[in-house]
Structure formats: C-alpha cells, structure tokens
Amino acid sequence: MQLELARDHRPRPPHPLRRRTALQRRRFRRGVYLLPSVFTLGNMFCGYLCIVYSIRGDFETAAPFIAFSVVLDMLDGRIARLTGSTSAFGLEFDSLADVVSFGVAPAILTVSWGLTPLGRLGWAAGFIFVTAGTIRLARFNIQASTDKRFFVGMPIPAAAAVPASTVYVYPEGLHEVGAALPALALMIIPAVLMVSTIRFRSFKSIDLRWRRSSRVLLPLALFLVAIATHPRWTLLVLAYSYLLSAFIAMAAARIRRRAAPAGEPVSAPPPPESPPAG
C-alpha cells in the first residue's frame, strides 16, 4: 500500500502536447523580440547602401536610401511597442544603427556630393554632423521620458532628411568652391539643431488605434499621390517643413503671450524633456 502511494506521488513526465506548446510559445516570444530587430537591421542596411552608392558617385540612387531608413526606423519602434517586445538590447541596437544610417551615411553623401571642393573644411563639417547626431542619441537615451509630445532638439532622422532630400532634388553635385560654400549649411544647421534645446513635435504619441473621421483619409490619399508623382519635391518640402515647424511654433507662442490681456495667466509650456531616441 505504501509502495502504491509512493508511486502516485512521483512526478509525472509532462505530456508531449504540453511540452510542444511550451516550446512553441518560447520560440514565438523569441520571434517577437527578433521582429523589431529585423527592421532595425534593414534600417542599417539602407544606410550602408547609401554610403556605397555615395562613394561611387551615384547620388540619385544613394539619397532615397535615407528615406527608406527613416520609414524602417519608425516601424521598428512602433512594432516593438505594439507587441510589447521593447528591450535594452533593442534600444542600443537601434541607436547604433541610427548612427550609421542618419549620421555617417548622410555625412558621406553630402561630402561626396558637394563639399569635396572645400577640402578639409568640407569633411570637417561632415564630422561635426556625425558628432552632433551621436551626442543627441547618447543624451536622449539616458534622459527620462515625461512629455511624449515633443523632442528636445531635432531628431536625427529628420536632420538626415534635410541633406538627403536636397541631394535627391539636385543629384548632379557641386564642383566649385563658390557653390559648395552655401552647402555647408546642410551639415552645420541640422547639427546645431540636434544638440539644441529647441522643441520639435513628436509623432510617437499618436495612437493609430483611435477612431477618427473618415475625412482624414483624403489628406493621406493626397500625400500618396504627391509621393508617387513628385517624390523629390515632396520629400524636400517635408524635410524643410519639419525643420521650420519648431521655429514657427516658437514664434506663434511668443505672439500669443504678447497678445494675452494683462493680468490673464498664460499657461507655460511643459518642461523640455523628451522621449527616448529612436
């Protein structure tokens, strides 16, 4: 009798079906965490291709890869949040990929395209851009996130889009010193804005699951038509509009403060803190 009770209390081996289900669940969990990294890898691959074609002098092919990197960079963060697969490894991997795609790639593209006639001054401007982008990523990775509506400093993908869209519109390049001097602004201005405290609007707080009016589909359709028919000028307008949007918002806030009646309290803007870099 005691022998039978001992046999009944022995641990039973797991059922083959349960063991298979647990194994599939672990594999699925690893796959979910791998999915955002695949988009990050694609982001870095596009940056690498931009560098390769820039060295070859094929600027018309190189410039659009920055736009592809921007799209993939937006997707990897969105997918990681939707699937709950954010991790410290994914954040670091994304930041390192951004240094390649939005730091080194646009710098080499712009230097090869129009800053070579300036000699050391040209490649020094490119290095300043890479340094500013790296500082921005490092600084924002260690800052706390409170107000997700704004970035403090220009995001590095948006900064990379400024020279990339300019090169895409005029891929012939600059070959004289007089024409190359104004092109320094393509590196210096975005670099300064990246390390500044100017607030830029963030679109990470937009919830795609919210219900909205069907009329919002019309602007989206117009945007798709513009991309399909005039991709060069559409990307140029988007890049420079986002750059100018922060200054327009600052001017509008100053005008509202001046127009406010005396004695009426003016709501102060939220403190300049930003979401994690991506």
QUIDAQUI-V34474 format. One record per backbone hydrogen bond with DSSP energy under -1.0 kcal/mol. NH is the residue of the N-H (numbers start at 1). CO is the residue of the C=O. E is the energy in kcal/mol with one decimal. If there is no record, write none. Layout:
BEGIN
[[NH & CO & E] [NH & CO & E]]
END
This chain:
BEGIN
[[5 & 1 & -2.1] [6 & 2 & -2.3] [7 & 3 & -1.9] [8 & 4 & -2.0] [9 & 5 & -1.6] [19 & 15 & -2.6] [20 & 16 & -2.1] [21 & 17 & -2.2] [22 & 18 & -2.5] [23 & 19 & -1.9] [24 & 20 & -2.3] [25 & 21 & -2.2] [26 & 22 & -2.2] [27 & 23 & -2.3] [28 & 24 & -2.6] [29 & 25 & -2.3] [30 & 26 & -2.2] [31 & 27 & -2.3] [32 & 28 & -2.4] [33 & 29 & -1.9] [34 & 30 & -1.7] [35 & 31 & -1.7] [38 & 34 & -1.7] [39 & 35 & -1.4] [40 & 36 & -2.0] [41 & 37 & -2.6] [42 & 38 & -2.1] [43 & 39 & -2.2] [44 & 40 & -2.3] [45 & 41 & -2.2] [46 & 42 & -2.1] [47 & 43 & -1.7] [48 & 44 & -2.2] [49 & 45 & -2.4] [50 & 46 & -2.1] [51 & 47 & -1.8] [52 & 48 & -2.3] [53 & 49 & -2.6] [54 & 50 & -1.9] [55 & 51 & -2.2] [56 & 52 & -1.5] [58 & 53 & -2.2] [59 & 57 & -1.4] [62 & 58 & -1.8] [63 & 59 & -2.4] [65 & 62 & -1.1] [66 & 63 & -1.7] [68 & 64 & -2.0] [69 & 65 & -2.0] [70 & 66 & -2.0] [71 & 67 & -2.0] [72 & 68 & -2.3] [73 & 69 & -2.5] [74 & 70 & -1.9] [75 & 71 & -2.0] [76 & 72 & -2.3] [77 & 73 & -1.2] [78 & 74 & -1.8] [79 & 75 & -2.9] [80 & 76 & -2.0] [81 & 77 & -2.0] [82 & 78 & -2.4] [83 & 79 & -2.3] [85 & 80 & -2.0] [91 & 87 & -1.9] [92 & 88 & -2.2] [93 & 89 & -2.8] [94 & 90 & -2.3] [95 & 91 & -2.0] [96 & 92 & -2.3] [97 & 93 & -2.2] [98 & 94 & -2.1] [99 & 95 & -1.7] [100 & 96 & -1.3] [101 & 97 & -2.8] [102 & 98 & -2.8] [104 & 99 & -2.7] [105 & 100 & -2.5] [107 & 103 & -1.2] [108 & 104 & -2.6] [109 & 105 & -2.5] [110 & 106 & -2.5] [111 & 107 & -2.6] [112 & 108 & -2.5] [113 & 109 & -1.8] [114 & 110 & -2.7] [115 & 110 & -1.0] [116 & 111 & -1.1] [118 & 115 & -1.2] [119 & 116 & -1.9] [121 & 118 & -1.3] [123 & 119 & -1.7] [124 & 120 & -2.1] [125 & 121 & -1.7] [126 & 122 & -1.7] [127 & 123 & -1.9] [128 & 124 & -2.1] [129 & 125 & -1.8] [130 & 126 & -2.1] [131 & 127 & -2.6] [132 & 128 & -2.6] [133 & 129 & -2.3] [134 & 130 & -2.2] [135 & 131 & -2.5] [136 & 132 & -2.3] [137 & 133 & -2.0] [138 & 134 & -2.4] [139 & 135 & -2.8] [140 & 136 & -2.3] [141 & 137 & -1.4] [151 & 200 & -3.7] [153 & 198 & -3.6] [154 & 193 & -1.9] [159 & 155 & -2.2] [160 & 156 & -2.3] [161 & 157 & -1.4] [164 & 160 & -1.7] [165 & 161 & -2.4] [166 & 162 & -1.6] [167 & 163 & -2.5] [168 & 164 & -2.0] [169 & 165 & -1.6] [170 & 166 & -1.9] [174 & 113 & -2.1] [180 & 176 & -1.8] [181 & 177 & -1.8] [184 & 181 & -1.6] [185 & 182 & -1.5] [186 & 183 & -1.3] [187 & 184 & -1.5] [188 & 184 & -2.6] [189 & 185 & -1.5] [191 & 187 & -1.4] [192 & 188 & -2.5] [193 & 189 & -2.3] [194 & 190 & -1.9] [195 & 191 & -1.3] [200 & 151 & -2.8] [202 & 149 & -3.1] [210 & 207 & -1.5] [216 & 213 & -1.6] [217 & 214 & -1.5] [218 & 215 & -1.1] [220 & 216 & -1.3] [221 & 217 & -2.3] [222 & 218 & -2.3] [223 & 219 & -2.3] [224 & 220 & -2.2] [225 & 221 & -2.2] [226 & 222 & -2.3] [227 & 223 & -2.4] [228 & 224 & -2.2] [229 & 225 & -2.4] [230 & 226 & -2.6] [234 & 230 & -2.0] [235 & 231 & -2.2] [236 & 232 & -2.0] [237 & 233 & -2.5] [238 & 234 & -2.3] [239 & 235 & -2.4] [240 & 236 & -2.4] [241 & 237 & -2.2] [242 & 238 & -2.0] [243 & 239 & -1.6] [244 & 240 & -2.2] [245 & 241 & -1.5] [248 & 244 & -2.3] [249 & 245 & -2.4] [250 & 246 & -2.0] [251 & 247 & -2.4] [252 & 248 & -2.5] [253 & 249 & -2.3] [254 & 250 & -2.0] [255 & 251 & -2.2] [256 & 252 & -2.2] [257 & 253 & -1.9] [258 & 254 & -2.0] [259 & 255 & -2.1] [264 & 261 & -1.7] [273 & 271 & -2.2]]
END
